[in-house]
Amino acid sequence: MVRVLFLHPDLGIGGAERLVVDAALALKLRGHDVSFLTNHHDPSHCFKETVDGSFQVRVVGDWLPRKIFGRFYAFCAYFRMLYAAFFASFYLSSREQYDVIFCDQISIGIPVLRLARGRPKIVFYCHFPDQLLSAEGGCLKRLYRAPINFMEEFTIGMSDVTLVNSKFTLRVFQETFRRLNVVPEVLYPSLNTKYFDDMQKKILANEAGSLASLPVNFPGNSFVFLDINRYERKKNHPLALKAFCQLGKNLSASDWKRCRLIVAGGYDTRVVENVEHYNELSDLVKDNGLQDNVVLLRSPSDDEKFMLLHTSHCLLYTPANEHFGIVPLEGMYMSKPVIAVNSGGPTETIVHNSTGYLCDPKEESFSSAMANIIKDDRLRERMGVMGHKRVQQKFSFEAFAQKLDDIVIDLTKNLKNKNE
């Protein structure tokens, strides 16, 4: 058994959070002792595995500011994570010894974590270089970011193992951190397929009472397109809305009448952009007269999200240059064709014309693909079958768990050999 501590900035709802929770589940199923340390954890806005007793979750430093005068988000995030690293190294490690510490997103705490009792091995998972997530800005922004960017590169180089979520991110990593003599391993995120399978069994057994009710009420003959992503502008939800509006020009009146679009995304009132962008999308729906055809949902639960995937007919995935994108895997595993932007991680998960469509980030391209799906039931069903098979063959939870377990075991072998 290996004792593993996951150190994550904010255990909310998102792709990064889903990855670390699934990684923790994978290691727990392999018999390891797993726990979490985080700066923030809201039981009403998180994945259920972090509140149902599956893992011990400690929260430290949540009293520290997330911003100063409406600015300095990165500085505050780094400082909060540094505080958590000191807590782990000098408080927790004096009471509980860890063999491996798995951290992601923010690397500033790695030098401090190396000081923990027993010298645990450090695994850093790079979803995407942080400095590229806030690259826009003028001279003052670049001056402010310069030391933060340097520390990101320097501290990542101090980890024992560096992982990335896709070949796309690997290329970006190597282009960004040119001074690092590090070649990260690609560890594709996966799905907790057992959860999906168990929910499917409940549906087949007609256990309606144990299932979440669908948070929307559409006519029975509706053809539902589903767009799942956080309410952030970079996720490009307007592309789905504009393509859906354009779709009416590509369909007969009867087909268009039964079309519906659900936009479901993570929504946190603490995040100004979430609130602003939700309001922008609401205005876009009203401006196009789509109130009867489009529903915007905020932070659906895991079970509600499953029901949305189960009842929808096609999944839309609109962000460009997405680092990986777990949602397309969820859609494919649920046997839904996926229409996504032809860039980034989705080019590694979706097979064009087989499991869905990879399109230009233009409403005309998306709406054309959407029309193909609604006009041809056999095509839709065939793509769904191929998508499910692809997830099973290439992105299985078992393969993910095995690779992560191998990494952890190899690290601790080296640690034991060194101690001996």
Disulfide bonds with the S-S distance in Angstrom:
none
